[in-house]
Each structure stands twice: as C-alpha cells, then as structure tokens.
Amino acid sequence: MENYYRELVSFLSARLGNAQAAEDVVHDAYVRVLERTSDEPIEQPRAFLYRTALNLVIDGHRRSALRQSEPLEVLDSEERFFSPSPQLLMDQNQRLQQIQQALSELPAACRESFLLRKLEGLSHVEIAERLGVSRSVVEKHIVNAMKHCRIRIRQWDKS
C-alpha cells in the first residue's frame, strides 16, 4: 500500500489546494487502514485507501461547515466565559504526558520527523533535507509515529 502514498497525496493536493493538508489526510488514512480490526483481506487496497482518504476529507468539511454555522455571538460568549474544569485540565495534562511518553518510546529520527511536521509545520521535503534522509523515509517515520501514539493511548485508556 505504500506504493500509493505519493499518488494519493498528489490527488488530494489537487482537490484540496494544499499539499500539507493532503499529507495529513493521507497519514490519517494510512493509520486508519493499518489499525483496522477486520480480519477480512482488502481485495482492492488502492481503492480502499482512496475511499478512506476521501471519507476523511468529507468528515473534515462537515466539521468545518458546522463550526462556520455557529453564530459569532455564541462563540464569543462561550469563549469568554469558558473556564475549563479542574477535571478537564487534569485529563488534558494526562493526555499530554501520555503523548510525550509515547513519543519518547520512538527512535530519535522517527520522533524528530513527527515533531518537525506536527509542531513546526515543515513539509516532508524540508524535513528530509534537515535530517539528511529521503522523503519516503520521512513519510514512513511520520505514519509510524502516529500509529504508535494511537496504539499506546488506546492501551492506556483501557487500563
């Protein structure tokens, strides 16, 4: 399925008009496909991957449309008077610690690729240049980091 990565990024970049957004969707699609729980083999992996990615794009548009339909006065008043509960703050801090723990378990190059992409917003090409590796290695590192974090968080949530 890795053969389709760049093809799918190009396809989504043309549709979304944003290469970085396309890469993010493709990462999420790969993670979803890799984490699927069904034992049924995927008969047409390319079509399955494309459908998964397009569903993620559609879901993103729906969420965006919902946010845009909120009256500004409601959003303004909610933000002004919203103070997170101590429990929510504790939950968010715990989740942040879990993510930091999961990232610390990764090999340095994998962790660095992920952080450069998600925190600094660098493109795959920029990360590859900075780390002195190929673009495909960067892509694999980011997908592996996302998959690892999701698996670890699920494990912690169950315990």
N, C-alpha and C positions, 0 to 999 in steps of 0.2 A: 504493500500500500504506500510505502514511502516514495515510490516512483511517481505518484500523482501529486506530491506536495507542491512543487513549483507550478505545475499546470493549474492546480486549484487556486493557488494564490493569484496567478495571473487572471484567471477567470473572475474571481471575486474582486480583484483590484479594478477591473474594468467596470464591474457592476456598481461597486461602492465608491469609486473615485478616490480611494485611499489605500495605499499599499500596506501601511501598518495596521489599519483596521482589518484588512483582508488576512494578514498574517495571524492576527489574534483570533479571528474566527476559525481559520484553518487549524491553529493549535488546539482550540477547544474541540473542534470536530474530531481531530485525531485522538484526543484524550477520551472523548465520549465513545469512540469506536473501540479503543483499546480497553476501556473499562466495562464494555457491555457484558452482561451476565448470562446471556443466552448461549447455550452450547451449540446451537444451530450454526453451521458454517455459512459464511457470507458468500453467496453464489456470484454476485457481481460487485466486487469490492469498490471499483471506481464509482459506480452508480450509487452505492450505499454511502460512500464518503461524500460525494457531491450533495446527496439529499440531506445528509446530516448537517453539512455546512450551510446549505440554503435554509434549512429549518432554523438554525441559529441566527441567521441574518433576519429572517422573518420575525422571530421572537424579539430580537433587538429592536426592530422597527416598531413592533407593538408596544414594547415598554416605553420607547421614546415618545410614541403618539399619546400614550396615557399620561406621561409626565407633562406633555405640552398642553393637554386639555384641562389641566388644573387651573383655576382662576389664580391670578397672581396675588390677590389679596389673601387667599387661603394659604398659599405657600409662604408669603411674607409673615403672616401671623403665626403660622406653625413654627417657622424657623426662629422667630424672635422669642417665643415663649417655650420652646422645647429645651428642656434640660434633661439629659439622659439620667435614668435612674441609676443608683449605685450598682444594682444587679447588672444592668446593661453595660455599664463601664467595666465591671469585673469580667463579664463574658467577653467583651471586646479585647480586653487585655490578655485574657487567657488564650483567645484565638490567635492574637499576635504572637504570643510566646510559643504556641504550637507551630505556627508557620516558621518562626525563627528556628525552632528545634528541627523541624523537617528540613529546612534549607541547610542547616549545619551538618546534616547527615549526608549531604550530596558531595560528590567530588568537587574540588575547587573550580575547575573550568565550567562545570555544569551550573553550579551556583552563580558564578560570575556572569555567565551568559544570561541567565534568567534575570538577575538583578539589573544588569545593564539594559535589558529590554523593558522590564516592567517598571523599574524605578526611574531610570534615566531616559527612557523612551528612544533608545538608539535603534536603528534599523539592523537587520541581520548582517548586511554588508558592513556597516560601521563596527559592529561587534566583532565580526570576523577579522577585520583589519586590526582592531585594537588588540585582540587576543592572538593574532597570528595563526588563525585556523581557517578552514574553508567555511563557506556559508552553510553547506549541508551539515557540517558538524555543529554549528551554532543552532540550526533548526532542531537537530536531534536533542541537543542539550536542553533547549527550552521545553520541548514536548516532554522529555523525561523528567525535568524538574516539576512541571505542572502535574504530571501523573503521580509522582512520588508524594507531593504535598497533599493531593486529594486522597490518596490511599492512606497516608498517615493520619490525616484529620478524621477520616471515617473510622479508623481504628480507635482513635482517642474518644470519638463521640460515642462509640459502643461501650467503652469501659466506664 
